[in-house]
Amino acid sequence: MASVPEIADIVGDFCLRGGHRDGETFHRRDQTLGERRGKPLVPVFHPGDDTPVCTAQLCSYSDGLDQLQSAGAAPACAGRFSS
């Protein structure tokens, strides 16, 4: 079993199904870790869409997005996505 990475550990490239926000528009696309290589990344994992716990969790990242961005970091979200 793989070990849990520590903060600042270098990890191998991987791909997340997801997207990015451009203003008020969300664009679905796969994202790779390599696209953010050398830049701070906050991995966010959640088990499902449209559930109270996951919605609250993701809202907390949204509410703190300015702080993440001011630190040069970006959240990368992975979970079960609706088609």
N, C-alpha and C positions, 0 to 999 in steps of 0.2 A: 504494500500500500504506500502511496506517495505521502511525503510529509507535508504539513501545512506550511506554506511560505510565510516568512517573517516580513515585516515592513522593510522595504528597500531591497528585498531579494530579487534577483534577476530570474525571470521565469521564461519558459519557451513560448513561442507564438501560438496563439489559438484564435478561433473565430467565434463570434457571438452573433446569433440572429438578432437583429434589432433595427436600429435606425438612428436618426439624428434630428434635432429640432432646428429649424431655420425660421426664426421669428415665431410666429404662431402656427407654422406648418410642420408636421411630423413626416419625415421621409423614411420609409422602411428600406433597409439595406443591411447586409452583413457587415460587421466591423471586425477588424483583426487587431490583436494586440500590437502588431508591428506598426500600425498606423500611429500609435501613441508612444512608440519606443523612445525612451529618454525623457518622457513627460509624465508627471504624476497622474495616476489612474486610481479611481476608487471603484473596485468591483462590487456590484450590488446583485445579490441573488435573491430571488423570491419564487415561491412555489406556484403561484397562480395569478391570473388576471382577475380584476373585478371582485376581489375578496376584501373584507374589512381590514384585516391585518396587513395585507400587501399594499392596499391603497394607502393606509396610514404610513407605512414604511416609505413608500415611494414619495408621498407628499413631504415627508421630512427631508428627503434629499432635494426635492424641488424648492422647498422653503429655504434651504441652505445653499442653493446653487450659486448665489453671488459670492459666498465665502469660499466655496470650492474653486470657482473661476478666478477669484483674486489671488489664490494660491497657485494658479496655473494647472489645477487638477480638473479632471472631468470624470463624471460617473459613467460606468459601463454596466448596463443592466442585463441580466440573464434570467430567464424564467420561461414558463410555459406561456406562449403567446397565442392568442386567437388568430385564426386565418383571416 
